[in-house]
Amino acid sequence: MPWFIKTERFTKSTLELSPKERAIFIDQHKSWVIQLQASGEQISSGYLVNAESLPGGGGLLILKANSFQTARSLIEQDPMITNSLVTWSIQEWIPIAGGVLT
């Protein structure tokens, strides 16, 4: 089964929200990922930081799915997307070197 990677960045309007307001949506996203993991999906999500460990580089979500369309359909349910908080893209990842992920 192939791996897929979603990259994302907050929209300008999301950046204008207070940290408390953004935290509500981030918590919804975390709960969504946890529920998917509990149902057996292979999925992991996190945010990117710079050399000083400061956030702002966007987010990354990795998941295993049967097809591109299956992965896209699942990702489109992400609260960060359903609430129009991020711009995003999805790509299939085809590993060519290194260890094999299970």
Secondary structure as a PSIPRED ss2 file (coil, helix, strand):
# PSIPRED VFORMAT (PSIPRED V4.0)

   1 M C   1.000  0.000  0.000
   2 P C   1.000  0.000  0.000
   3 W E   0.000  0.000  1.000
   4 F E   0.000  0.000  1.000
   5 I E   0.000  0.000  1.000
   6 K E   0.000  0.000  1.000
   7 T E   0.000  0.000  1.000
   8 E E   0.000  0.000  1.000
   9 R E   0.000  0.000  1.000
  10 F E   0.000  0.000  1.000
  11 T C   1.000  0.000  0.000
  12 K H   0.000  1.000  0.000
  13 S H   0.000  1.000  0.000
  14 T H   0.000  1.000  0.000
  15 L H   0.000  1.000  0.000
  16 E C   1.000  0.000  0.000
  17 L C   1.000  0.000  0.000
  18 S C   1.000  0.000  0.000
  19 P H   0.000  1.000  0.000
  20 K H   0.000  1.000  0.000
  21 E H   0.000  1.000  0.000
  22 R H   0.000  1.000  0.000
  23 A H   0.000  1.000  0.000
  24 I H   0.000  1.000  0.000
  25 F H   0.000  1.000  0.000
  26 I H   0.000  1.000  0.000
  27 D H   0.000  1.000  0.000
  28 Q H   0.000  1.000  0.000
  29 H H   0.000  1.000  0.000
  30 K H   0.000  1.000  0.000
  31 S H   0.000  1.000  0.000
  32 W H   0.000  1.000  0.000
  33 V H   0.000  1.000  0.000
  34 I H   0.000  1.000  0.000
  35 Q H   0.000  1.000  0.000
  36 L H   0.000  1.000  0.000
  37 Q H   0.000  1.000  0.000
  38 A H   0.000  1.000  0.000
  39 S C   1.000  0.000  0.000
  40 G C   1.000  0.000  0.000
  41 E C   1.000  0.000  0.000
  42 Q C   1.000  0.000  0.000
  43 I E   0.000  0.000  1.000
  44 S E   0.000  0.000  1.000
  45 S E   0.000  0.000  1.000
  46 G E   0.000  0.000  1.000
  47 Y E   0.000  0.000  1.000
  48 L E   0.000  0.000  1.000
  49 V E   0.000  0.000  1.000
  50 N C   1.000  0.000  0.000
  51 A C   1.000  0.000  0.000
  52 E C   1.000  0.000  0.000
  53 S C   1.000  0.000  0.000
  54 L C   1.000  0.000  0.000
  55 P E   0.000  0.000  1.000
  56 G E   0.000  0.000  1.000
  57 G E   0.000  0.000  1.000
  58 G E   0.000  0.000  1.000
  59 G E   0.000  0.000  1.000
  60 L E   0.000  0.000  1.000
  61 L E   0.000  0.000  1.000
  62 I E   0.000  0.000  1.000
  63 L E   0.000  0.000  1.000
  64 K E   0.000  0.000  1.000
  65 A C   1.000  0.000  0.000
  66 N C   1.000  0.000  0.000
  67 S C   1.000  0.000  0.000
  68 F H   0.000  1.000  0.000
  69 Q H   0.000  1.000  0.000
  70 T H   0.000  1.000  0.000
  71 A H   0.000  1.000  0.000
  72 R H   0.000  1.000  0.000
  73 S H   0.000  1.000  0.000
  74 L H   0.000  1.000  0.000
  75 I H   0.000  1.000  0.000
  76 E C   1.000  0.000  0.000
  77 Q C   1.000  0.000  0.000
  78 D C   1.000  0.000  0.000
  79 P H   0.000  1.000  0.000
  80 M H   0.000  1.000  0.000
  81 I H   0.000  1.000  0.000
  82 T H   0.000  1.000  0.000
  83 N C   1.000  0.000  0.000
  84 S C   1.000  0.000  0.000
  85 L C   1.000  0.000  0.000
  86 V E   0.000  0.000  1.000
  87 T E   0.000  0.000  1.000
  88 W E   0.000  0.000  1.000
  89 S E   0.000  0.000  1.000
  90 I E   0.000  0.000  1.000
  91 Q E   0.000  0.000  1.000
  92 E E   0.000  0.000  1.000
  93 W E   0.000  0.000  1.000
  94 I C   1.000  0.000  0.000
  95 P C   1.000  0.000  0.000
  96 I C   1.000  0.000  0.000
  97 A C   1.000  0.000  0.000
  98 G C   1.000  0.000  0.000
  99 G C   1.000  0.000  0.000
 100 V C   1.000  0.000  0.000
 101 L C   1.000  0.000  0.000
 102 T C   1.000  0.000  0.000
